[in-house]
Amino acid sequence: MPRLIVPIVLVLSLAPHIAVSQDLETYRKWVSDMQDAPRGPFERLRWFCNDGTVHPKPYPCEQRCGGHQHGEWSDETAELRAAGYKIANVFAGLDPAALSEQADFRDGRRAQRKPGGR
């Protein structure tokens, strides 16, 4: 009987690590698929009217005091976000000019510029 306990304890102690590894591989595949997908991490577009209703087309929002268009996350995106991966963040409210002037702003185009040139 004691001989069986050691292997069982060993398998049970490794199970969380195996599950995490499988999750990471799944997550990597999802992100790779999203990079190639036309809609990226989004399932579809929705229009969120100012009266709280949600529609597939913008036309109803015209009669409801306007609204905003947002991407609806795919199930995979929702699961990744629930696991702590902040994908599908769109910073629509940012001022691009002010952001790019910040010293710590990372811009690939800025790194390619030559000093004194454009």
C-alpha positions as CSV (number, residue, x, y, z in Angstrom):
1,M,0.0,0.0,0.0
2,P,2.7,2.6,0.8
3,R,4.3,1.9,-2.6
4,L,1.1,3.3,-4.3
5,I,1.0,6.4,-2.2
6,V,4.3,7.9,-3.5
7,P,3.4,7.8,-7.2
8,I,-0.1,9.1,-6.5
9,V,1.2,12.0,-4.5
10,L,3.8,12.7,-7.2
11,V,1.2,12.7,-9.9
12,L,-1.2,14.9,-7.9
13,S,1.6,17.4,-7.1
14,L,2.5,17.7,-10.8
15,A,-1.0,18.1,-12.1
16,P,-1.3,21.9,-11.6
17,H,2.0,22.4,-13.5
18,I,0.8,20.3,-16.4
19,A,-2.5,22.1,-16.5
20,V,-0.8,25.5,-16.5
21,S,1.5,24.4,-19.3
22,Q,-1.4,23.2,-21.4
23,D,-3.2,26.5,-20.7
24,L,-0.2,28.5,-21.9
25,E,0.1,26.5,-25.1
26,T,-3.6,27.0,-25.7
27,Y,-3.4,30.7,-25.0
28,R,-0.4,31.1,-27.3
29,K,-2.3,29.4,-30.1
30,W,-5.3,31.6,-29.5
31,V,-3.2,34.8,-29.7
32,S,-1.5,33.6,-32.8
33,D,-4.9,32.9,-34.4
34,M,-6.1,36.3,-33.4
35,Q,-3.1,38.0,-35.0
36,D,-4.1,36.3,-38.3
37,A,-7.8,36.8,-38.0
38,P,-9.5,39.8,-39.7
39,R,-11.3,40.8,-36.5
40,G,-8.4,40.0,-34.2
41,P,-9.6,39.4,-30.6
42,F,-13.2,40.5,-31.4
43,E,-16.2,38.4,-32.4
44,R,-18.1,41.2,-34.0
45,L,-18.9,44.9,-33.9
46,R,-21.8,46.2,-31.8
47,W,-23.3,49.6,-31.4
48,F,-23.9,50.6,-27.8
49,C,-26.6,53.3,-27.8
50,N,-26.8,56.0,-25.1
51,D,-30.1,54.6,-23.9
52,G,-28.3,51.4,-22.9
53,T,-29.4,49.2,-25.8
54,V,-27.0,47.2,-27.9
55,H,-27.4,46.6,-31.7
56,P,-25.6,45.0,-34.6
57,K,-26.0,48.0,-36.8
58,P,-25.7,51.7,-35.9
59,Y,-29.0,52.9,-37.3
60,P,-31.1,52.4,-34.1
61,C,-28.7,54.6,-32.2
62,E,-29.7,57.6,-34.3
63,Q,-33.1,57.5,-32.6
64,R,-31.6,56.9,-29.2
65,C,-29.5,60.0,-28.7
66,G,-26.4,58.5,-30.4
67,G,-24.0,55.9,-29.2
68,H,-20.6,54.3,-29.7
69,Q,-19.2,51.4,-31.7
70,H,-17.2,48.8,-29.8
71,G,-15.8,45.4,-30.6
72,E,-17.4,42.5,-28.8
73,W,-14.8,40.1,-27.4
74,S,-14.6,36.5,-28.6
75,D,-15.0,33.8,-26.0
76,E,-11.2,33.1,-26.2
77,T,-10.5,36.8,-25.5
78,A,-12.8,36.8,-22.5
79,E,-11.1,33.7,-21.1
80,L,-7.6,35.2,-21.6
81,R,-8.7,38.4,-19.9
82,A,-10.2,36.4,-17.0
83,A,-6.8,34.7,-16.7
84,G,-5.1,38.1,-16.3
85,Y,-3.9,38.7,-19.9
86,K,-5.0,42.2,-20.8
87,I,-5.5,41.8,-24.6
88,A,-8.0,43.7,-26.7
89,N,-7.4,47.0,-25.0
90,V,-8.2,49.8,-27.3
91,F,-7.2,53.2,-26.0
92,A,-9.7,55.3,-27.9
93,G,-9.7,58.1,-25.4
94,L,-6.0,58.9,-25.6
95,D,-4.6,62.0,-27.1
96,P,-2.0,60.5,-29.6
97,A,0.0,63.8,-29.8
98,A,0.3,64.1,-26.1
99,L,1.1,60.4,-25.6
100,S,3.9,60.4,-28.2
101,E,5.6,63.4,-26.5
102,Q,6.0,61.5,-23.3
103,A,9.7,60.5,-22.7
104,D,8.8,56.8,-21.9
105,F,6.5,56.4,-25.0
106,R,7.8,53.5,-27.1
107,D,7.5,54.2,-30.8
108,G,9.1,52.0,-33.4
109,R,9.1,54.8,-35.9
110,R,10.9,57.1,-33.5
111,A,13.7,54.6,-33.1
112,Q,14.2,54.4,-36.9
113,R,14.6,58.2,-37.3
114,K,18.0,59.6,-37.7
115,P,19.2,62.4,-35.4
116,G,18.4,65.8,-37.0
117,G,16.4,64.1,-39.8
118,R,12.8,63.2,-40.4
